[in-house]
Amino acid sequence: MTVSTPCIRICTLDATGAMCLGCGRTLEEIGAWAGYDEPMRRAIMASLPGRLAPPAKRLPACPPSVPR
């Protein structure tokens, strides 16, 4: 039986050491992956694109009003 996995063999942790930048899983999820049932793995995999998406570009702050 094949286990679904999002692993792309780019195992690098984020700056906090909590999430893989390759697949988006947390360290807890990676460690428990083999014990999850297939529906749980698929549910986690469905959430990964949002975790890996770059933060939205912020618009620059409006300059303060100039008193007249």
N, CA, C, O and CB atoms as a CASP TS submission, in Angstrom:
PFRMAT TS
TARGET T0000
AUTHOR 0000-0000-0000
METHOD Language model
MODEL 1
PARENT N/A
ATOM      1  N   MET     1       0.835  -1.176   0.000  1.00  0.00           N
ATOM      2  CA  MET     1       0.000   0.000   0.000  1.00  0.00           C
ATOM      3  C   MET     1       0.883   1.244   0.000  1.00  0.00           C
ATOM      4  O   MET     1       1.813   1.348   0.800  1.00  0.00           O
ATOM      5  CB  MET     1      -0.952  -0.005   1.210  1.00  0.00           C
ATOM      6  N   THR     2       0.595   2.181  -0.891  1.00  0.00           N
ATOM      7  CA  THR     2       1.346   3.413  -1.008  1.00  0.00           C
ATOM      8  C   THR     2       0.750   4.468  -0.073  1.00  0.00           C
ATOM      9  O   THR     2      -0.468   4.629   0.006  1.00  0.00           O
ATOM     10  CB  THR     2       1.352   3.912  -2.470  1.00  0.00           C
ATOM     11  N   VAL     3       1.616   5.171   0.623  1.00  0.00           N
ATOM     12  CA  VAL     3       1.191   6.239   1.523  1.00  0.00           C
ATOM     13  C   VAL     3       1.314   7.563   0.783  1.00  0.00           C
ATOM     14  O   VAL     3       2.381   7.884   0.262  1.00  0.00           O
ATOM     15  CB  VAL     3       2.039   6.249   2.839  1.00  0.00           C
ATOM     16  N   SER     4       0.230   8.335   0.732  1.00  0.00           N
ATOM     17  CA  SER     4       0.282   9.658   0.112  1.00  0.00           C
ATOM     18  C   SER     4       1.202  10.556   0.925  1.00  0.00           C
ATOM     19  O   SER     4       1.189  10.537   2.155  1.00  0.00           O
ATOM     20  CB  SER     4      -1.137  10.280   0.003  1.00  0.00           C
ATOM     21  N   THR     5       1.993  11.335   0.218  1.00  0.00           N
ATOM     22  CA  THR     5       2.891  12.260   0.901  1.00  0.00           C
ATOM     23  C   THR     5       3.126  13.494   0.042  1.00  0.00           C
ATOM     24  O   THR     5       3.220  13.386  -1.180  1.00  0.00           O
ATOM     25  CB  THR     5       4.228  11.575   1.236  1.00  0.00           C
ATOM     26  N   PRO     6       3.221  14.664   0.665  1.00  0.00           N
ATOM     27  CA  PRO     6       3.531  15.878  -0.077  1.00  0.00           C
ATOM     28  C   PRO     6       5.034  16.132  -0.183  1.00  0.00           C
ATOM     29  O   PRO     6       5.455  17.131  -0.765  1.00  0.00           O
ATOM     30  CB  PRO     6       2.859  17.061   0.575  1.00  0.00           C
ATOM     31  N   CYS     7       5.835  15.238   0.373  1.00  0.00           N
ATOM     32  CA  CYS     7       7.278  15.440   0.418  1.00  0.00           C
ATOM     33  C   CYS     7       7.849  15.575  -0.995  1.00  0.00           C
ATOM     34  O   CYS     7       7.587  14.750  -1.869  1.00  0.00           O
ATOM     35  CB  CYS     7       7.960  14.278   1.161  1.00  0.00           C
ATOM     36  N   ILE     8       8.635  16.638  -1.195  1.00  0.00           N
ATOM     37  CA  ILE     8       9.297  16.851  -2.489  1.00  0.00           C
ATOM     38  C   ILE     8      10.807  16.792  -2.338  1.00  0.00           C
ATOM     39  O   ILE     8      11.541  17.222  -3.228  1.00  0.00           O
ATOM     40  CB  ILE     8       8.883  18.200  -3.095  1.00  0.00           C
ATOM     41  N   ARG     9      11.274  16.261  -1.214  1.00  0.00           N
ATOM     42  CA  ARG     9      12.693  16.047  -0.928  1.00  0.00           C
ATOM     43  C   ARG     9      13.489  17.350  -0.853  1.00  0.00           C
ATOM     44  O   ARG     9      14.682  17.384  -1.157  1.00  0.00           O
ATOM     45  CB  ARG     9      13.297  15.150  -1.983  1.00  0.00           C
ATOM     46  N   ILE    10      12.804  18.426  -0.442  1.00  0.00           N
ATOM     47  CA  ILE    10      13.483  19.688  -0.157  1.00  0.00           C
ATOM     48  C   ILE    10      13.196  19.956   1.313  1.00  0.00           C
ATOM     49  O   ILE    10      12.350  20.783   1.652  1.00  0.00           O
ATOM     50  CB  ILE    10      12.987  20.889  -1.105  1.00  0.00           C
ATOM     51  N   CYS    11      13.897  19.260   2.164  1.00  0.00           N
ATOM     52  CA  CYS    11      13.625  19.302   3.602  1.00  0.00           C
ATOM     53  C   CYS    11      14.434  20.409   4.256  1.00  0.00           C
ATOM     54  O   CYS    11      15.578  20.206   4.663  1.00  0.00           O
ATOM     55  CB  CYS    11      13.944  17.946   4.261  1.00  0.00           C
ATOM     56  N   THR    12      13.825  21.575   4.348  1.00  0.00           N
ATOM     57  CA  THR    12      14.442  22.739   4.957  1.00  0.00           C
ATOM     58  C   THR    12      13.415  23.370   5.879  1.00  0.00           C
ATOM     59  O   THR    12      12.277  23.609   5.477  1.00  0.00           O
ATOM     60  CB  THR    12      14.946  23.754   3.880  1.00  0.00           C
ATOM     61  N   LEU    13      13.813  23.637   7.104  1.00  0.00           N
ATOM     62  CA  LEU    13      12.881  24.221   8.062  1.00  0.00           C
ATOM     63  C   LEU    13      12.852  25.740   7.949  1.00  0.00           C
ATOM     64  O   LEU    13      13.834  26.372   7.561  1.00  0.00           O
ATOM     65  CB  LEU    13      13.253  23.809   9.482  1.00  0.00           C
ATOM     66  N   ASP    14      11.698  26.307   8.300  1.00  0.00           N
ATOM     67  CA  ASP    14      11.573  27.758   8.320  1.00  0.00           C
ATOM     68  C   ASP    14      12.416  28.334   9.452  1.00  0.00           C
ATOM     69  O   ASP    14      13.056  27.591  10.197  1.00  0.00           O
ATOM     70  CB  ASP    14      10.097  28.178   8.475  1.00  0.00           C
ATOM     71  N   ALA    15      12.415  29.646   9.577  1.00  0.00           N
ATOM     72  CA  ALA    15      13.261  30.313  10.574  1.00  0.00           C
ATOM     73  C   ALA    15      12.926  29.902  12.007  1.00  0.00           C
ATOM     74  O   ALA    15      13.793  29.939  12.880  1.00  0.00           O
ATOM     75  CB  ALA    15      13.127  31.816  10.437  1.00  0.00           C
ATOM     76  N   THR    16      11.683  29.513  12.252  1.00  0.00           N
ATOM     77  CA  THR    16      11.292  29.105  13.604  1.00  0.00           C
ATOM     78  C   THR    16      11.569  27.632  13.864  1.00  0.00           C
ATOM     79  O   THR    16      11.489  27.174  15.004  1.00  0.00           O
ATOM     80  CB  THR    16       9.822  29.393  13.832  1.00  0.00           C
ATOM     81  N   GLY    17      11.894  26.884  12.806  1.00  0.00           N
ATOM     82  CA  GLY    17      12.146  25.455  12.955  1.00  0.00           C
ATOM     83  C   GLY    17      10.879  24.643  13.131  1.00  0.00           C
ATOM     84  O   GLY    17      10.924  23.501  13.587  1.00  0.00           O
ATOM     85  N   ALA    18       9.746  25.232  12.770  1.00  0.00           N
ATOM     86  CA  ALA    18       8.463  24.567  12.995  1.00  0.00           C
ATOM     87  C   ALA    18       7.822  23.993  11.744  1.00  0.00           C
ATOM     88  O   ALA    18       6.956  23.124  11.847  1.00  0.00           O
ATOM     89  CB  ALA    18       7.521  25.520  13.619  1.00  0.00           C
ATOM     90  N   MET    19       8.230  24.463  10.541  1.00  0.00           N
ATOM     91  CA  MET    19       7.573  24.031   9.316  1.00  0.00           C
ATOM     92  C   MET    19       8.592  23.772   8.219  1.00  0.00           C
ATOM     93  O   MET    19       9.566  24.511   8.071  1.00  0.00           O
ATOM     94  CB  MET    19       6.557  25.074   8.859  1.00  0.00           C
ATOM     95  N   CYS    20       8.356  22.717   7.455  1.00  0.00           N
ATOM     96  CA  CYS    20       9.211  22.404   6.315  1.00  0.00           C
ATOM     97  C   CYS    20       8.864  23.341   5.161  1.00  0.00           C
ATOM     98  O   CYS    20       7.700  23.454   4.776  1.00  0.00           O
ATOM     99  CB  CYS    20       9.052  20.914   5.888  1.00  0.00           C
ATOM    100  N   LEU    21       9.865  24.007   4.618  1.00  0.00           N
ATOM    101  CA  LEU    21       9.646  24.915   3.495  1.00  0.00           C
ATOM    102  C   LEU    21       9.459  24.172   2.181  1.00  0.00           C
ATOM    103  O   LEU    21       9.011  24.761   1.197  1.00  0.00           O
ATOM    104  CB  LEU    21      10.804  25.877   3.373  1.00  0.00           C
ATOM    105  N   GLY    22       9.793  22.893   2.152  1.00  0.00           N
ATOM    106  CA  GLY    22       9.600  22.098   0.947  1.00  0.00           C
ATOM    107  C   GLY    22       8.160  21.641   0.789  1.00  0.00           C
ATOM    108  O   GLY    22       7.561  21.809  -0.274  1.00  0.00           O
ATOM    109  N   CYS    23       7.597  21.055   1.860  1.00  0.00           N
ATOM    110  CA  CYS    23       6.248  20.486   1.754  1.00  0.00           C
ATOM    111  C   CYS    23       5.195  21.251   2.542  1.00  0.00           C
ATOM    112  O   CYS    23       4.002  21.106   2.275  1.00  0.00           O
ATOM    113  CB  CYS    23       6.265  19.066   2.217  1.00  0.00           C
ATOM    114  N   GLY    24       5.617  22.063   3.509  1.00  0.00           N
ATOM    115  CA  GLY    24       4.661  22.848   4.284  1.00  0.00           C
ATOM    116  C   GLY    24       4.143  22.188   5.545  1.00  0.00           C
ATOM    117  O   GLY    24       3.370  22.790   6.289  1.00  0.00           O
ATOM    118  N   ARG    25       4.567  20.940   5.797  1.00  0.00           N
ATOM    119  CA  ARG    25       4.089  20.263   7.012  1.00  0.00           C
ATOM    120  C   ARG    25       4.853  20.744   8.236  1.00  0.00           C
ATOM    121  O   ARG    25       5.998  21.188   8.147  1.00  0.00           O
ATOM    122  CB  ARG    25       4.228  18.736   6.873  1.00  0.00           C
ATOM    123  N   THR    26       4.187  20.642   9.379  1.00  0.00           N
ATOM    124  CA  THR    26       4.851  20.958  10.635  1.00  0.00           C
ATOM    125  C   THR    26       5.714  19.761  11.032  1.00  0.00           C
ATOM    126  O   THR    26       5.547  18.661  10.507  1.00  0.00           O
ATOM    127  CB  THR    26       3.814  21.307  11.754  1.00  0.00           C
ATOM    128  N   LEU    27       6.626  19.987  11.957  1.00  0.00           N
ATOM    129  CA  LEU    27       7.447  18.875  12.436  1.00  0.00           C
ATOM    130  C   LEU    27       6.574  17.795  13.071  1.00  0.00           C
ATOM    131  O   LEU    27       6.842  16.603  12.919  1.00  0.00           O
ATOM    132  CB  LEU    27       8.496  19.375  13.448  1.00  0.00           C
ATOM    133  N   GLU    28       5.532  18.216  13.780  1.00  0.00           N
ATOM    134  CA  GLU    28       4.616  17.254  14.392  1.00  0.00           C
ATOM    135  C   GLU    28       3.947  16.393  13.323  1.00  0.00           C
ATOM    136  O   GLU    28       3.844  15.176  13.480  1.00  0.00           O
ATOM    137  CB  GLU    28       3.552  17.983  15.232  1.00  0.00           C
ATOM    138  N   GLU    29       3.491  17.020  12.236  1.00  0.00           N
ATOM    139  CA  GLU    29       2.837  16.270  11.150  1.00  0.00           C
ATOM    140  C   GLU    29       3.818  15.315  10.474  1.00  0.00           C
ATOM    141  O   GLU    29       3.463  14.180  10.159  1.00  0.00           O
ATOM    142  CB  GLU    29       2.244  17.238  10.107  1.00  0.00           C
ATOM    143  N   ILE    30       5.037  15.768  10.252  1.00  0.00           N
ATOM    144  CA  ILE    30       6.039  14.905   9.615  1.00  0.00           C
ATOM    145  C   ILE    30       6.285  13.674  10.480  1.00  0.00           C
ATOM    146  O   ILE    30       6.327  12.555   9.969  1.00  0.00           O
ATOM    147  CB  ILE    30       7.367  15.677   9.379  1.00  0.00           C
ATOM    148  N   GLY    31       6.446  13.872  11.778  1.00  0.00           N
ATOM    149  CA  GLY    31       6.715  12.760  12.686  1.00  0.00           C
ATOM    150  C   GLY    31       5.568  11.778  12.797  1.00  0.00           C
ATOM    151  O   GLY    31       5.786  10.581  12.984  1.00  0.00           O
ATOM    152  N   ALA    32       4.349  12.276  12.684  1.00  0.00           N
ATOM    153  CA  ALA    32       3.172  11.420  12.859  1.00  0.00           C
ATOM    154  C   ALA    32       2.599  10.911  11.544  1.00  0.00           C
ATOM    155  O   ALA    32       1.625  10.158  11.548  1.00  0.00           O
ATOM    156  CB  ALA    32       2.106  12.171  13.607  1.00  0.00           C
ATOM    157  N   TRP    33       3.187  11.309  10.418  1.00  0.00           N
ATOM    158  CA  TRP    33       2.608  11.044   9.093  1.00  0.00           C
ATOM    159  C   TRP    33       2.271   9.570   8.863  1.00  0.00           C
ATOM    160  O   TRP    33       1.166   9.261   8.417  1.00  0.00           O
ATOM    161  CB  TRP    33       3.565  11.507   8.019  1.00  0.00           C
ATOM    162  N   ALA    34       3.166   8.687   9.147  1.00  0.00           N
ATOM    163  CA  ALA    34       2.937   7.255   8.890  1.00  0.00           C
ATOM    164  C   ALA    34       1.776   6.712   9.719  1.00  0.00           C
ATOM    165  O   ALA    34       1.146   5.732   9.320  1.00  0.00           O
ATOM    166  CB  ALA    34       4.209   6.450   9.192  1.00  0.00           C
ATOM    167  N   GLY    35       1.479   7.326  10.863  1.00  0.00           N
ATOM    168  CA  GLY    35       0.389   6.867  11.713  1.00  0.00           C
ATOM    169  C   GLY    35      -0.960   7.453  11.352  1.00  0.00           C
ATOM    170  O   GLY    35      -1.985   6.979  11.842  1.00  0.00           O
ATOM    171  N   TYR    36      -0.986   8.483  10.500  1.00  0.00           N
ATOM    172  CA  TYR    36      -2.255   9.075  10.084  1.00  0.00           C
ATOM    173  C   TYR    36      -2.950   8.157   9.090  1.00  0.00           C
ATOM    174  O   TYR    36      -2.293   7.463   8.313  1.00  0.00           O
ATOM    175  CB  TYR    36      -2.034  10.475   9.466  1.00  0.00           C
ATOM    176  N   ASP    37      -4.272   8.153   9.115  1.00  0.00           N
ATOM    177  CA  ASP    37      -5.000   7.416   8.088  1.00  0.00           C
ATOM    178  C   ASP    37      -5.045   8.277   6.816  1.00  0.00           C
ATOM    179  O   ASP    37      -4.743   9.470   6.853  1.00  0.00           O
ATOM    180  CB  ASP    37      -6.451   7.045   8.576  1.00  0.00           C
ATOM    181  N   GLU    38      -5.418   7.669   5.720  1.00  0.00           N
ATOM    182  CA  GLU    38      -5.396   8.357   4.425  1.00  0.00           C
ATOM    183  C   GLU    38      -6.284   9.617   4.415  1.00  0.00           C
ATOM    184  O   GLU    38      -5.851  10.641   3.887  1.00  0.00           O
ATOM    185  CB  GLU    38      -5.849   7.396   3.323  1.00  0.00           C
ATOM    186  N   PRO    39      -7.496   9.587   4.970  1.00  0.00           N
ATOM    187  CA  PRO    39      -8.290  10.825   4.977  1.00  0.00           C
ATOM    188  C   PRO    39      -7.601  11.972   5.726  1.00  0.00           C
ATOM    189  O   PRO    39      -7.698  13.126   5.310  1.00  0.00           O
ATOM    190  CB  PRO    39      -9.649  10.559   5.604  1.00  0.00           C
ATOM    191  N   MET    40      -6.916  11.663   6.813  1.00  0.00           N
ATOM    192  CA  MET    40      -6.200  12.698   7.563  1.00  0.00           C
ATOM    193  C   MET    40      -5.042  13.244   6.739  1.00  0.00           C
ATOM    194  O   MET    40      -4.833  14.456   6.694  1.00  0.00           O
ATOM    195  CB  MET    40      -5.684  12.141   8.906  1.00  0.00           C
ATOM    196  N   ARG    41      -4.294  12.370   6.091  1.00  0.00           N
ATOM    197  CA  ARG    41      -3.184  12.833   5.247  1.00  0.00           C
ATOM    198  C   ARG    41      -3.701  13.730   4.128  1.00  0.00           C
ATOM    199  O   ARG    41      -3.111  14.771   3.840  1.00  0.00           O
ATOM    200  CB  ARG    41      -2.412  11.633   4.652  1.00  0.00           C
ATOM    201  N   ARG    42      -4.791  13.331   3.506  1.00  0.00           N
ATOM    202  CA  ARG    42      -5.351  14.139   2.399  1.00  0.00           C
ATOM    203  C   ARG    42      -5.860  15.490   2.896  1.00  0.00           C
ATOM    204  O   ARG    42      -5.722  16.496   2.200  1.00  0.00           O
ATOM    205  CB  ARG    42      -6.498  13.379   1.702  1.00  0.00           C
ATOM    206  N   ALA    43      -6.443  15.520   4.087  1.00  0.00           N
ATOM    207  CA  ALA    43      -6.925  16.784   4.645  1.00  0.00           C
ATOM    208  C   ALA    43      -5.750  17.728   4.901  1.00  0.00           C
ATOM    209  O   ALA    43      -5.834  18.920   4.605  1.00  0.00           O
ATOM    210  CB  ALA    43      -7.716  16.538   5.954  1.00  0.00           C
ATOM    211  N   ILE    44      -4.672  17.205   5.443  1.00  0.00           N
ATOM    212  CA  ILE    44      -3.488  18.039   5.687  1.00  0.00           C
ATOM    213  C   ILE    44      -2.909  18.506   4.359  1.00  0.00           C
ATOM    214  O   ILE    44      -2.552  19.674   4.210  1.00  0.00           O
ATOM    215  CB  ILE    44      -2.416  17.261   6.504  1.00  0.00           C
ATOM    216  N   MET    45      -2.815  17.600   3.399  1.00  0.00           N
ATOM    217  CA  MET    45      -2.257  17.958   2.096  1.00  0.00           C
ATOM    218  C   MET    45      -3.082  19.057   1.421  1.00  0.00           C
ATOM    219  O   MET    45      -2.527  19.901   0.717  1.00  0.00           O
ATOM    220  CB  MET    45      -2.187  16.721   1.192  1.00  0.00           C
ATOM    221  N   ALA    46      -4.387  19.052   1.627  1.00  0.00           N
ATOM    222  CA  ALA    46      -5.243  20.086   1.038  1.00  0.00           C
ATOM    223  C   ALA    46      -4.949  21.464   1.628  1.00  0.00           C
ATOM    224  O   ALA    46      -5.169  22.478   0.966  1.00  0.00           O
ATOM    225  CB  ALA    46      -6.716  19.735   1.250  1.00  0.00           C
ATOM    226  N   SER    47      -4.454  21.510   2.870  1.00  0.00           N
ATOM    227  CA  SER    47      -4.176  22.794   3.516  1.00  0.00           C
ATOM    228  C   SER    47      -2.784  23.339   3.188  1.00  0.00           C
ATOM    229  O   SER    47      -2.502  24.504   3.469  1.00  0.00           O
ATOM    230  CB  SER    47      -4.320  22.651   5.014  1.00  0.00           C
ATOM    231  N   LEU    48      -1.930  22.537   2.611  1.00  0.00           N
ATOM    232  CA  LEU    48      -0.537  22.937   2.421  1.00  0.00           C
ATOM    233  C   LEU    48      -0.323  24.099   1.443  1.00  0.00           C
ATOM    234  O   LEU    48       0.540  24.937   1.709  1.00  0.00           O
ATOM    235  CB  LEU    48       0.238  21.767   1.947  1.00  0.00           C
ATOM    236  N   PRO    49      -1.049  24.197   0.345  1.00  0.00           N
ATOM    237  CA  PRO    49      -0.804  25.344  -0.550  1.00  0.00           C
ATOM    238  C   PRO    49      -0.961  26.689   0.166  1.00  0.00           C
ATOM    239  O   PRO    49      -0.204  27.622  -0.100  1.00  0.00           O
ATOM    240  CB  PRO    49      -1.761  25.289  -1.743  1.00  0.00           C
ATOM    241  N   GLY    50      -1.927  26.790   1.063  1.00  0.00           N
ATOM    242  CA  GLY    50      -2.107  28.036   1.799  1.00  0.00           C
ATOM    243  C   GLY    50      -0.965  28.328   2.748  1.00  0.00           C
ATOM    244  O   GLY    50      -0.624  29.487   2.983  1.00  0.00           O
ATOM    245  N   ARG    51      -0.379  27.288   3.289  1.00  0.00           N
ATOM    246  CA  ARG    51       0.755  27.476   4.196  1.00  0.00           C
ATOM    247  C   ARG    51       1.996  27.936   3.454  1.00  0.00           C
ATOM    248  O   ARG    51       2.796  28.709   3.980  1.00  0.00           O
ATOM    249  CB  ARG    51       1.053  26.188   4.944  1.00  0.00           C
ATOM    250  N   LEU    52       2.150  27.456   2.227  1.00  0.00           N
ATOM    251  CA  LEU    52       3.357  27.755   1.461  1.00  0.00           C
ATOM    252  C   LEU    52       3.247  29.011   0.613  1.00  0.00           C
ATOM    253  O   LEU    52       4.245  29.475   0.062  1.00  0.00           O
ATOM    254  CB  LEU    52       3.688  26.600   0.582  1.00  0.00           C
ATOM    255  N   ALA    53       2.039  29.571   0.501  1.00  0.00           N
ATOM    256  CA  ALA    53       1.847  30.765  -0.311  1.00  0.00           C
ATOM    257  C   ALA    53       2.611  31.932   0.295  1.00  0.00           C
ATOM    258  O   ALA    53       2.647  32.087   1.516  1.00  0.00           O
ATOM    259  CB  ALA    53       0.352  31.105  -0.439  1.00  0.00           C
ATOM    260  N   PRO    54       3.221  32.754  -0.555  1.00  0.00           N
ATOM    261  CA  PRO    54       3.927  33.915  -0.006  1.00  0.00           C
ATOM    262  C   PRO    54       2.924  34.882   0.609  1.00  0.00           C
ATOM    263  O   PRO    54       1.779  34.955   0.164  1.00  0.00           O
ATOM    264  CB  PRO    54       4.764  34.625  -1.103  1.00  0.00           C
ATOM    265  N   PRO    55       3.344  35.618   1.618  1.00  0.00           N
ATOM    266  CA  PRO    55       2.432  36.593   2.216  1.00  0.00           C
ATOM    267  C   PRO    55       2.004  37.606   1.169  1.00  0.00           C
ATOM    268  O   PRO    55       2.779  37.955   0.279  1.00  0.00           O
ATOM    269  CB  PRO    55       3.093  37.304   3.417  1.00  0.00           C
ATOM    270  N   ALA    56       0.787  38.069   1.275  1.00  0.00           N
ATOM    271  CA  ALA    56       0.286  39.063   0.320  1.00  0.00           C
ATOM    272  C   ALA    56       1.140  40.316   0.404  1.00  0.00           C
ATOM    273  O   ALA    56       1.572  40.728   1.480  1.00  0.00           O
ATOM    274  CB  ALA    56      -1.207  39.401   0.592  1.00  0.00           C
ATOM    275  N   LYS    57       1.369  40.903  -0.742  1.00  0.00           N
ATOM    276  CA  LYS    57       2.146  42.142  -0.747  1.00  0.00           C
ATOM    277  C   LYS    57       1.317  43.218  -0.058  1.00  0.00           C
ATOM    278  O   LYS    57       0.134  43.402  -0.346  1.00  0.00           O
ATOM    279  CB  LYS    57       2.535  42.573  -2.210  1.00  0.00           C
ATOM    280  N   ARG    58       1.949  43.898   0.829  1.00  0.00           N
ATOM    281  CA  ARG    58       1.272  44.974   1.538  1.00  0.00           C
ATOM    282  C   ARG    58       1.449  46.285   0.783  1.00  0.00           C
ATOM    283  O   ARG    58       2.517  46.576   0.246  1.00  0.00           O
ATOM    284  CB  ARG    58       1.806  45.100   2.977  1.00  0.00           C
ATOM    285  N   LEU    59       0.405  47.046   0.758  1.00  0.00           N
ATOM    286  CA  LEU    59       0.504  48.368   0.160  1.00  0.00           C
ATOM    287  C   LEU    59       1.279  49.266   1.118  1.00  0.00           C
ATOM    288  O   LEU    59       1.190  49.101   2.335  1.00  0.00           O
ATOM    289  CB  LEU    59      -0.911  48.958  -0.153  1.00  0.00           C
ATOM    290  N   PRO    60       2.031  50.206   0.581  1.00  0.00           N
ATOM    291  CA  PRO    60       2.764  51.094   1.478  1.00  0.00           C
ATOM    292  C   PRO    60       1.787  51.910   2.313  1.00  0.00           C
ATOM    293  O   PRO    60       0.682  52.228   1.874  1.00  0.00           O
ATOM    294  CB  PRO    60       3.702  52.025   0.682  1.00  0.00           C
ATOM    295  N   ALA    61       2.209  52.235   3.501  1.00  0.00           N
ATOM    296  CA  ALA    61       1.367  53.044   4.380  1.00  0.00           C
ATOM    297  C   ALA    61       1.148  54.412   3.754  1.00  0.00           C
ATOM    298  O   ALA    61       2.044  54.967   3.118  1.00  0.00           O
ATOM    299  CB  ALA    61       2.003  53.182   5.785  1.00  0.00           C
ATOM    300  N   CYS    62      -0.029  54.940   3.935  1.00  0.00           N
ATOM    301  CA  CYS    62      -0.326  56.286   3.435  1.00  0.00           C
ATOM    302  C   CYS    62       0.476  57.292   4.241  1.00  0.00           C
ATOM    303  O   CYS    62       0.600  57.163   5.459  1.00  0.00           O
ATOM    304  CB  CYS    62      -1.853  56.602   3.518  1.00  0.00           C
ATOM    305  N   PRO    63       1.010  58.277   3.573  1.00  0.00           N
ATOM    306  CA  PRO    63       1.758  59.286   4.331  1.00  0.00           C
ATOM    307  C   PRO    63       0.802  60.063   5.220  1.00  0.00           C
ATOM    308  O   PRO    63      -0.372  60.226   4.887  1.00  0.00           O
ATOM    309  CB  PRO    63       2.522  60.249   3.381  1.00  0.00           C
ATOM    310  N   PRO    64       1.303  60.536   6.340  1.00  0.00           N
ATOM    311  CA  PRO    64       0.428  61.322   7.214  1.00  0.00           C
ATOM    312  C   PRO    64      -0.042  62.587   6.505  1.00  0.00           C
ATOM    313  O   PRO    64       0.654  63.131   5.648  1.00  0.00           O
ATOM    314  CB  PRO    64       1.155  61.685   8.522  1.00  0.00           C
ATOM    315  N   SER    65      -1.208  63.035   6.869  1.00  0.00           N
ATOM    316  CA  SER    65      -1.741  64.265   6.274  1.00  0.00           C
ATOM    317  C   SER    65      -0.837  65.446   6.621  1.00  0.00           C
ATOM    318  O   SER    65      -0.305  65.550   7.726  1.00  0.00           O
ATOM    319  CB  SER    65      -3.191  64.531   6.763  1.00  0.00           C
ATOM    320  N   VAL    66      -0.687  66.304   5.666  1.00  0.00           N
ATOM    321  CA  VAL    66       0.129  67.496   5.886  1.00  0.00           C
ATOM    322  C   VAL    66      -0.803  68.600   6.345  1.00  0.00           C
ATOM    323  O   VAL    66      -1.735  68.957   5.625  1.00  0.00           O
ATOM    324  CB  VAL    66       0.920  67.915   4.590  1.00  0.00           C
ATOM    325  N   PRO    67      -0.569  69.151   7.540  1.00  0.00           N
ATOM    326  CA  PRO    67      -1.447  70.228   7.994  1.00  0.00           C
ATOM    327  C   PRO    67      -1.318  71.444   7.088  1.00  0.00           C
ATOM    328  O   PRO    67      -0.238  71.766   6.592  1.00  0.00           O
ATOM    329  CB  PRO    67      -1.125  70.610   9.445  1.00  0.00           C
ATOM    330  N   ARG    68      -2.442  72.104   6.889  1.00  0.00           N
ATOM    331  CA  ARG    68      -2.419  73.295   6.027  1.00  0.00           C
ATOM    332  C   ARG    68      -2.515  74.534   6.837  1.00  0.00           C
ATOM    333  O   ARG    68      -2.511  75.634   6.285  1.00  0.00           O
ATOM    334  CB  ARG    68      -3.537  73.265   5.017  1.00  0.00           C
TER
END
